């Protein structure tokens, strides 16, 4: 069964949650987890066109 495109961001977030130490992010990121994830998503979106070529 193929996943729909709207499930991809959810799957990415789920995979990251398994790999990232949230306690470390809270200590290391002065602006908090939300800003960290927004920056991470922005970086990921910028490389998607490169990956898809």
mmJSON file of the N, C-alpha and C atoms, coordinates in Angstrom:
{"data_MODEL":{"atom_site":{
"group_PDB":["ATOM","ATOM","ATOM","ATOM","ATOM","ATOM","ATOM","ATOM","ATOM","ATOM","ATOM","ATOM","ATOM","ATOM","ATOM","ATOM","ATOM","ATOM","ATOM","ATOM","ATOM","ATOM","ATOM","ATOM","ATOM","ATOM","ATOM","ATOM","ATOM","ATOM","ATOM","ATOM","ATOM","ATOM","ATOM","ATOM","ATOM","ATOM","ATOM","ATOM","ATOM","ATOM","ATOM","ATOM","ATOM","ATOM","ATOM","ATOM","ATOM","ATOM","ATOM","ATOM","ATOM","ATOM","ATOM","ATOM","ATOM","ATOM","ATOM","ATOM","ATOM","ATOM","ATOM","ATOM","ATOM","ATOM","ATOM","ATOM","ATOM","ATOM","ATOM","ATOM","ATOM","ATOM","ATOM","ATOM","ATOM","ATOM","ATOM","ATOM","ATOM","ATOM","ATOM","ATOM","ATOM","ATOM","ATOM","ATOM","ATOM","ATOM","ATOM","ATOM","ATOM","ATOM","ATOM","ATOM","ATOM","ATOM","ATOM","ATOM","ATOM","ATOM","ATOM","ATOM","ATOM","ATOM","ATOM","ATOM","ATOM","ATOM","ATOM","ATOM","ATOM","ATOM","ATOM","ATOM","ATOM","ATOM","ATOM","ATOM","ATOM","ATOM","ATOM","ATOM","ATOM","ATOM","ATOM","ATOM","ATOM","ATOM","ATOM","ATOM","ATOM","ATOM","ATOM","ATOM","ATOM","ATOM","ATOM","ATOM","ATOM","ATOM","ATOM","ATOM","ATOM","ATOM","ATOM","ATOM","ATOM","ATOM","ATOM","ATOM","ATOM","ATOM","ATOM","ATOM","ATOM","ATOM","ATOM"],
"id":[1,2,3,4,5,6,7,8,9,10,11,12,13,14,15,16,17,18,19,20,21,22,23,24,25,26,27,28,29,30,31,32,33,34,35,36,37,38,39,40,41,42,43,44,45,46,47,48,49,50,51,52,53,54,55,56,57,58,59,60,61,62,63,64,65,66,67,68,69,70,71,72,73,74,75,76,77,78,79,80,81,82,83,84,85,86,87,88,89,90,91,92,93,94,95,96,97,98,99,100,101,102,103,104,105,106,107,108,109,110,111,112,113,114,115,116,117,118,119,120,121,122,123,124,125,126,127,128,129,130,131,132,133,134,135,136,137,138,139,140,141,142,143,144,145,146,147,148,149,150,151,152,153,154,155,156,157,158,159],
"type_symbol":["N","C","C","N","C","C","N","C","C","N","C","C","N","C","C","N","C","C","N","C","C","N","C","C","N","C","C","N","C","C","N","C","C","N","C","C","N","C","C","N","C","C","N","C","C","N","C","C","N","C","C","N","C","C","N","C","C","N","C","C","N","C","C","N","C","C","N","C","C","N","C","C","N","C","C","N","C","C","N","C","C","N","C","C","N","C","C","N","C","C","N","C","C","N","C","C","N","C","C","N","C","C","N","C","C","N","C","C","N","C","C","N","C","C","N","C","C","N","C","C","N","C","C","N","C","C","N","C","C","N","C","C","N","C","C","N","C","C","N","C","C","N","C","C","N","C","C","N","C","C","N","C","C","N","C","C","N","C","C"],
"label_atom_id":["N","CA","C","N","CA","C","N","CA","C","N","CA","C","N","CA","C","N","CA","C","N","CA","C","N","CA","C","N","CA","C","N","CA","C","N","CA","C","N","CA","C","N","CA","C","N","CA","C","N","CA","C","N","CA","C","N","CA","C","N","CA","C","N","CA","C","N","CA","C","N","CA","C","N","CA","C","N","CA","C","N","CA","C","N","CA","C","N","CA","C","N","CA","C","N","CA","C","N","CA","C","N","CA","C","N","CA","C","N","CA","C","N","CA","C","N","CA","C","N","CA","C","N","CA","C","N","CA","C","N","CA","C","N","CA","C","N","CA","C","N","CA","C","N","CA","C","N","CA","C","N","CA","C","N","CA","C","N","CA","C","N","CA","C","N","CA","C","N","CA","C","N","CA","C","N","CA","C","N","CA","C","N","CA","C"],
"label_alt_id":[null,null,null,null,null,null,null,null,null,null,null,null,null,null,null,null,null,null,null,null,null,null,null,null,null,null,null,null,null,null,null,null,null,null,null,null,null,null,null,null,null,null,null,null,null,null,null,null,null,null,null,null,null,null,null,null,null,null,null,null,null,null,null,null,null,null,null,null,null,null,null,null,null,null,null,null,null,null,null,null,null,null,null,null,null,null,null,null,null,null,null,null,null,null,null,null,null,null,null,null,null,null,null,null,null,null,null,null,null,null,null,null,null,null,null,null,null,null,null,null,null,null,null,null,null,null,null,null,null,null,null,null,null,null,null,null,null,null,null,null,null,null,null,null,null,null,null,null,null,null,null,null,null,null,null,null,null,null,null],
"label_comp_id":["UNK","UNK","UNK","UNK","UNK","UNK","UNK","UNK","UNK","UNK","UNK","UNK","UNK","UNK","UNK","UNK","UNK","UNK","UNK","UNK","UNK","UNK","UNK","UNK","UNK","UNK","UNK","UNK","UNK","UNK","UNK","UNK","UNK","UNK","UNK","UNK","UNK","UNK","UNK","UNK","UNK","UNK","UNK","UNK","UNK","UNK","UNK","UNK","UNK","UNK","UNK","UNK","UNK","UNK","UNK","UNK","UNK","UNK","UNK","UNK","UNK","UNK","UNK","UNK","UNK","UNK","UNK","UNK","UNK","UNK","UNK","UNK","UNK","UNK","UNK","UNK","UNK","UNK","UNK","UNK","UNK","UNK","UNK","UNK","UNK","UNK","UNK","UNK","UNK","UNK","UNK","UNK","UNK","UNK","UNK","UNK","UNK","UNK","UNK","UNK","UNK","UNK","UNK","UNK","UNK","UNK","UNK","UNK","UNK","UNK","UNK","UNK","UNK","UNK","UNK","UNK","UNK","UNK","UNK","UNK","UNK","UNK","UNK","UNK","UNK","UNK","UNK","UNK","UNK","UNK","UNK","UNK","UNK","UNK","UNK","UNK","UNK","UNK","UNK","UNK","UNK","UNK","UNK","UNK","UNK","UNK","UNK","UNK","UNK","UNK","UNK","UNK","UNK","UNK","UNK","UNK","UNK","UNK","UNK"],
"label_asym_id":["A","A","A","A","A","A","A","A","A","A","A","A","A","A","A","A","A","A","A","A","A","A","A","A","A","A","A","A","A","A","A","A","A","A","A","A","A","A","A","A","A","A","A","A","A","A","A","A","A","A","A","A","A","A","A","A","A","A","A","A","A","A","A","A","A","A","A","A","A","A","A","A","A","A","A","A","A","A","A","A","A","A","A","A","A","A","A","A","A","A","A","A","A","A","A","A","A","A","A","A","A","A","A","A","A","A","A","A","A","A","A","A","A","A","A","A","A","A","A","A","A","A","A","A","A","A","A","A","A","A","A","A","A","A","A","A","A","A","A","A","A","A","A","A","A","A","A","A","A","A","A","A","A","A","A","A","A","A","A"],
"label_entity_id":["1","1","1","1","1","1","1","1","1","1","1","1","1","1","1","1","1","1","1","1","1","1","1","1","1","1","1","1","1","1","1","1","1","1","1","1","1","1","1","1","1","1","1","1","1","1","1","1","1","1","1","1","1","1","1","1","1","1","1","1","1","1","1","1","1","1","1","1","1","1","1","1","1","1","1","1","1","1","1","1","1","1","1","1","1","1","1","1","1","1","1","1","1","1","1","1","1","1","1","1","1","1","1","1","1","1","1","1","1","1","1","1","1","1","1","1","1","1","1","1","1","1","1","1","1","1","1","1","1","1","1","1","1","1","1","1","1","1","1","1","1","1","1","1","1","1","1","1","1","1","1","1","1","1","1","1","1","1","1"],
"label_seq_id":[1,1,1,2,2,2,3,3,3,4,4,4,5,5,5,6,6,6,7,7,7,8,8,8,9,9,9,10,10,10,11,11,11,12,12,12,13,13,13,14,14,14,15,15,15,16,16,16,17,17,17,18,18,18,19,19,19,20,20,20,21,21,21,22,22,22,23,23,23,24,24,24,25,25,25,26,26,26,27,27,27,28,28,28,29,29,29,30,30,30,31,31,31,32,32,32,33,33,33,34,34,34,35,35,35,36,36,36,37,37,37,38,38,38,39,39,39,40,40,40,41,41,41,42,42,42,43,43,43,44,44,44,45,45,45,46,46,46,47,47,47,48,48,48,49,49,49,50,50,50,51,51,51,52,52,52,53,53,53],
"pdbx_PDB_ins_code":[null,null,null,null,null,null,null,null,null,null,null,null,null,null,null,null,null,null,null,null,null,null,null,null,null,null,null,null,null,null,null,null,null,null,null,null,null,null,null,null,null,null,null,null,null,null,null,null,null,null,null,null,null,null,null,null,null,null,null,null,null,null,null,null,null,null,null,null,null,null,null,null,null,null,null,null,null,null,null,null,null,null,null,null,null,null,null,null,null,null,null,null,null,null,null,null,null,null,null,null,null,null,null,null,null,null,null,null,null,null,null,null,null,null,null,null,null,null,null,null,null,null,null,null,null,null,null,null,null,null,null,null,null,null,null,null,null,null,null,null,null,null,null,null,null,null,null,null,null,null,null,null,null,null,null,null,null,null,null],
"Cartn_x":[0.842,0.0,0.888,0.644,1.442,0.866,1.761,1.32,1.017,0.005,-0.316,0.688,0.81,1.769,1.488,0.226,-0.07,0.342,0.673,1.143,2.658,3.345,4.807,5.338,4.841,5.348,5.119,3.998,3.722,4.715,5.01,5.967,7.361,7.736,9.041,9.13,8.088,8.084,8.162,7.459,7.467,8.872,9.503,10.857,11.842,11.725,12.604,12.406,11.165,10.87,11.538,11.714,12.383,13.891,14.454,15.897,16.466,15.66,16.141,15.893,16.898,16.785,16.157,14.874,14.15,14.688,15.156,15.72,16.968,17.776,18.979,18.607,17.574,17.122,16.664,15.945,15.464,16.622,17.704,18.861,19.684,19.817,20.726,20.101,18.801,18.138,17.502,18.081,17.565,16.141,15.71,14.368,13.366,13.799,12.897,12.748,11.998,11.801,11.041,10.075,9.271,10.131,10.984,11.871,12.845,13.331,14.23,13.538,12.326,11.635,11.26,10.888,10.588,11.818,12.972,14.214,14.562,14.35,14.626,13.706,12.43,11.487,11.836,12.244,12.652,13.86,14.823,15.996,15.603,14.716,14.284,13.539,12.677,11.928,12.84,13.955,14.866,15.61,15.776,16.499,15.571,14.285,13.345,13.445,13.5,13.63,14.915,15.978,17.239,17.094,16.461,16.27,15.365,14.363,13.384,13.878,15.064,15.56,16.35],
"Cartn_y":[-1.18,0.0,1.244,2.151,3.362,4.457,5.177,6.26,7.498,8.241,9.476,10.556,11.578,12.646,13.418,13.533,14.294,13.552,12.277,11.518,11.605,12.056,12.09,12.984,14.235,15.062,14.416,13.767,13.094,11.961,11.196,10.105,10.631,11.748,12.348,12.781,13.444,13.887,12.694,11.638,10.443,9.837,9.743,9.185,10.044,11.358,12.253,12.111,11.979,11.85,10.617,9.583,8.373,8.55,9.483,9.63,10.818,11.821,13.046,12.995,13.362,13.452,14.804,14.805,16.049,16.81,16.114,16.784,17.568,17.004,17.695,18.924,18.815,19.96,21.085,20.732,21.748,22.474,21.746,22.37,23.189,22.692,23.302,24.426,24.45,25.442,26.529,27.723,28.784,29.219,28.967,29.39,28.238,27.083,25.972,25.021,23.98,22.886,23.33,24.216,24.642,25.34,26.258,26.926,25.95,24.992,23.966,23.166,22.7,21.891,22.714,23.979,24.833,25.018,25.233,25.369,24.061,22.958,21.647,21.385,21.727,21.547,22.45,23.675,24.59,24.033,23.505,22.911,21.697,20.863,19.681,20.076,21.091,21.535,22.093,22.676,23.257,22.191,20.999,19.952,18.993,19.059,18.172,18.309,19.529,19.626,18.974,19.024,18.392,16.876,16.365,14.91,14.392,15.164,14.716,14.814,15.382,15.477,14.263],
"Cartn_z":[0.0,0.0,0.0,-0.913,-1.037,-0.151,0.549,1.421,0.59,1.001,0.293,0.675,-0.172,0.067,1.345,1.753,2.96,4.226,4.144,5.3,5.461,4.424,4.465,5.587,5.743,6.854,8.223,8.399,9.665,9.892,8.856,8.974,9.286,8.671,8.946,10.395,10.891,12.295,13.242,12.924,13.766,13.801,12.632,12.567,13.352,13.237,13.981,15.481,15.898,17.326,17.927,17.117,17.599,17.69,16.925,16.839,17.607,17.866,18.498,19.997,20.746,22.195,22.538,22.828,23.067,24.274,25.284,26.454,26.063,25.189,24.728,23.901,23.093,22.296,23.223,24.261,25.201,25.866,26.163,26.788,25.793,24.576,23.603,22.78,22.663,21.809,22.676,22.651,23.511,23.171,21.936,21.528,21.589,22.051,22.266,21.092,21.365,20.413,19.173,19.322,18.176,17.128,17.563,16.608,15.98,16.766,16.231,15.13,15.385,14.381,13.159,13.357,12.199,11.326,11.944,11.182,10.473,11.142,10.543,9.354,9.492,8.387,7.212,7.487,6.428,5.677,6.41,5.778,4.93,5.461,4.713,3.446,3.535,2.357,1.283,1.685,0.711,-0.084,0.473,-0.249,-0.995,-0.753,-1.45,-2.959,-3.522,-4.987,-5.512,-4.732,-5.155,-5.151,-4.123,-4.003,-5.108,-5.469,-6.464,-7.905,-8.128,-9.504,-9.892],
"occupancy":[1.0,1.0,1.0,1.0,1.0,1.0,1.0,1.0,1.0,1.0,1.0,1.0,1.0,1.0,1.0,1.0,1.0,1.0,1.0,1.0,1.0,1.0,1.0,1.0,1.0,1.0,1.0,1.0,1.0,1.0,1.0,1.0,1.0,1.0,1.0,1.0,1.0,1.0,1.0,1.0,1.0,1.0,1.0,1.0,1.0,1.0,1.0,1.0,1.0,1.0,1.0,1.0,1.0,1.0,1.0,1.0,1.0,1.0,1.0,1.0,1.0,1.0,1.0,1.0,1.0,1.0,1.0,1.0,1.0,1.0,1.0,1.0,1.0,1.0,1.0,1.0,1.0,1.0,1.0,1.0,1.0,1.0,1.0,1.0,1.0,1.0,1.0,1.0,1.0,1.0,1.0,1.0,1.0,1.0,1.0,1.0,1.0,1.0,1.0,1.0,1.0,1.0,1.0,1.0,1.0,1.0,1.0,1.0,1.0,1.0,1.0,1.0,1.0,1.0,1.0,1.0,1.0,1.0,1.0,1.0,1.0,1.0,1.0,1.0,1.0,1.0,1.0,1.0,1.0,1.0,1.0,1.0,1.0,1.0,1.0,1.0,1.0,1.0,1.0,1.0,1.0,1.0,1.0,1.0,1.0,1.0,1.0,1.0,1.0,1.0,1.0,1.0,1.0,1.0,1.0,1.0,1.0,1.0,1.0],
"B_iso_or_equiv":[0.0,0.0,0.0,0.0,0.0,0.0,0.0,0.0,0.0,0.0,0.0,0.0,0.0,0.0,0.0,0.0,0.0,0.0,0.0,0.0,0.0,0.0,0.0,0.0,0.0,0.0,0.0,0.0,0.0,0.0,0.0,0.0,0.0,0.0,0.0,0.0,0.0,0.0,0.0,0.0,0.0,0.0,0.0,0.0,0.0,0.0,0.0,0.0,0.0,0.0,0.0,0.0,0.0,0.0,0.0,0.0,0.0,0.0,0.0,0.0,0.0,0.0,0.0,0.0,0.0,0.0,0.0,0.0,0.0,0.0,0.0,0.0,0.0,0.0,0.0,0.0,0.0,0.0,0.0,0.0,0.0,0.0,0.0,0.0,0.0,0.0,0.0,0.0,0.0,0.0,0.0,0.0,0.0,0.0,0.0,0.0,0.0,0.0,0.0,0.0,0.0,0.0,0.0,0.0,0.0,0.0,0.0,0.0,0.0,0.0,0.0,0.0,0.0,0.0,0.0,0.0,0.0,0.0,0.0,0.0,0.0,0.0,0.0,0.0,0.0,0.0,0.0,0.0,0.0,0.0,0.0,0.0,0.0,0.0,0.0,0.0,0.0,0.0,0.0,0.0,0.0,0.0,0.0,0.0,0.0,0.0,0.0,0.0,0.0,0.0,0.0,0.0,0.0,0.0,0.0,0.0,0.0,0.0,0.0],
"pdbx_formal_charge":[null,null,null,null,null,null,null,null,null,null,null,null,null,null,null,null,null,null,null,null,null,null,null,null,null,null,null,null,null,null,null,null,null,null,null,null,null,null,null,null,null,null,null,null,null,null,null,null,null,null,null,null,null,null,null,null,null,null,null,null,null,null,null,null,null,null,null,null,null,null,null,null,null,null,null,null,null,null,null,null,null,null,null,null,null,null,null,null,null,null,null,null,null,null,null,null,null,null,null,null,null,null,null,null,null,null,null,null,null,null,null,null,null,null,null,null,null,null,null,null,null,null,null,null,null,null,null,null,null,null,null,null,null,null,null,null,null,null,null,null,null,null,null,null,null,null,null,null,null,null,null,null,null,null,null,null,null,null,null],
"auth_seq_id":[1,1,1,2,2,2,3,3,3,4,4,4,5,5,5,6,6,6,7,7,7,8,8,8,9,9,9,10,10,10,11,11,11,12,12,12,13,13,13,14,14,14,15,15,15,16,16,16,17,17,17,18,18,18,19,19,19,20,20,20,21,21,21,22,22,22,23,23,23,24,24,24,25,25,25,26,26,26,27,27,27,28,28,28,29,29,29,30,30,30,31,31,31,32,32,32,33,33,33,34,34,34,35,35,35,36,36,36,37,37,37,38,38,38,39,39,39,40,40,40,41,41,41,42,42,42,43,43,43,44,44,44,45,45,45,46,46,46,47,47,47,48,48,48,49,49,49,50,50,50,51,51,51,52,52,52,53,53,53],
"auth_comp_id":["UNK","UNK","UNK","UNK","UNK","UNK","UNK","UNK","UNK","UNK","UNK","UNK","UNK","UNK","UNK","UNK","UNK","UNK","UNK","UNK","UNK","UNK","UNK","UNK","UNK","UNK","UNK","UNK","UNK","UNK","UNK","UNK","UNK","UNK","UNK","UNK","UNK","UNK","UNK","UNK","UNK","UNK","UNK","UNK","UNK","UNK","UNK","UNK","UNK","UNK","UNK","UNK","UNK","UNK","UNK","UNK","UNK","UNK","UNK","UNK","UNK","UNK","UNK","UNK","UNK","UNK","UNK","UNK","UNK","UNK","UNK","UNK","UNK","UNK","UNK","UNK","UNK","UNK","UNK","UNK","UNK","UNK","UNK","UNK","UNK","UNK","UNK","UNK","UNK","UNK","UNK","UNK","UNK","UNK","UNK","UNK","UNK","UNK","UNK","UNK","UNK","UNK","UNK","UNK","UNK","UNK","UNK","UNK","UNK","UNK","UNK","UNK","UNK","UNK","UNK","UNK","UNK","UNK","UNK","UNK","UNK","UNK","UNK","UNK","UNK","UNK","UNK","UNK","UNK","UNK","UNK","UNK","UNK","UNK","UNK","UNK","UNK","UNK","UNK","UNK","UNK","UNK","UNK","UNK","UNK","UNK","UNK","UNK","UNK","UNK","UNK","UNK","UNK","UNK","UNK","UNK","UNK","UNK","UNK"],
"auth_asym_id":["A","A","A","A","A","A","A","A","A","A","A","A","A","A","A","A","A","A","A","A","A","A","A","A","A","A","A","A","A","A","A","A","A","A","A","A","A","A","A","A","A","A","A","A","A","A","A","A","A","A","A","A","A","A","A","A","A","A","A","A","A","A","A","A","A","A","A","A","A","A","A","A","A","A","A","A","A","A","A","A","A","A","A","A","A","A","A","A","A","A","A","A","A","A","A","A","A","A","A","A","A","A","A","A","A","A","A","A","A","A","A","A","A","A","A","A","A","A","A","A","A","A","A","A","A","A","A","A","A","A","A","A","A","A","A","A","A","A","A","A","A","A","A","A","A","A","A","A","A","A","A","A","A","A","A","A","A","A","A"],
"auth_atom_id":["N","CA","C","N","CA","C","N","CA","C","N","CA","C","N","CA","C","N","CA","C","N","CA","C","N","CA","C","N","CA","C","N","CA","C","N","CA","C","N","CA","C","N","CA","C","N","CA","C","N","CA","C","N","CA","C","N","CA","C","N","CA","C","N","CA","C","N","CA","C","N","CA","C","N","CA","C","N","CA","C","N","CA","C","N","CA","C","N","CA","C","N","CA","C","N","CA","C","N","CA","C","N","CA","C","N","CA","C","N","CA","C","N","CA","C","N","CA","C","N","CA","C","N","CA","C","N","CA","C","N","CA","C","N","CA","C","N","CA","C","N","CA","C","N","CA","C","N","CA","C","N","CA","C","N","CA","C","N","CA","C","N","CA","C","N","CA","C","N","CA","C","N","CA","C","N","CA","C","N","CA","C","N","CA","C"],
"pdbx_PDB_model_num":[1,1,1,1,1,1,1,1,1,1,1,1,1,1,1,1,1,1,1,1,1,1,1,1,1,1,1,1,1,1,1,1,1,1,1,1,1,1,1,1,1,1,1,1,1,1,1,1,1,1,1,1,1,1,1,1,1,1,1,1,1,1,1,1,1,1,1,1,1,1,1,1,1,1,1,1,1,1,1,1,1,1,1,1,1,1,1,1,1,1,1,1,1,1,1,1,1,1,1,1,1,1,1,1,1,1,1,1,1,1,1,1,1,1,1,1,1,1,1,1,1,1,1,1,1,1,1,1,1,1,1,1,1,1,1,1,1,1,1,1,1,1,1,1,1,1,1,1,1,1,1,1,1,1,1,1,1,1,1]
}}}
